Amino acid sequence: MRILGLDPGLRHTGWGVVCREKENIKAEDWGVISPPANTAMEQRLVALENTLETVFKTYTFHAVALEKVLIGKGATSALSLAFAQSVCLLLTGRHKMALHMYHPTHLKKALTGNGRATKDTMRFFVQETLALPPLNHHAADALALAFLSTTSTPLL
């Protein structure tokens, strides 16, 4: 089973590919898409869509694990995240992938036991569990989403 994890953001979108064969879970690839900050929002979304399309075409996935947008961060921030999440949802639908969505608190609690775990704690968990070199926290969050999706029943 191969899962694509996506941590959407207008400035930075993390992505990570996790594969599970029986009890062996490994990270196959990961990265961060950072469209140029000085471009219009619609151009950032096009850059995000183009890069993610390449990821979708590079691998065969069984599902996509996506982080839910938090509304409590403020309307402007939530709206920016929602735009990026919409690109992720569009590509998931276009490629006819199953979708697993996780609230950040659920993700943190499931993986670290603490629903308020810090980004550094999450990054450490992913690096140690998947035996990876130091990661950007956007890529680590995406890998965490994919990892959780390979180990549990998805929550929508």
Secondary structure, 3 states (H helix, E strand, C coil): CEEEEEECCCCCEEEEEEEEECCEEEEEEEEEECCCCCCCHHHHHHHHHHHHHHHHHHCCCCEEEEECCCHHHCHHHHHHHHHHHHHHHHHHHHCCCEEEEECHHHHHHHHHCCCCCCHHHHHHHHHHHCCCCCCCHHHHHHHHHHHHHHHCCCCC
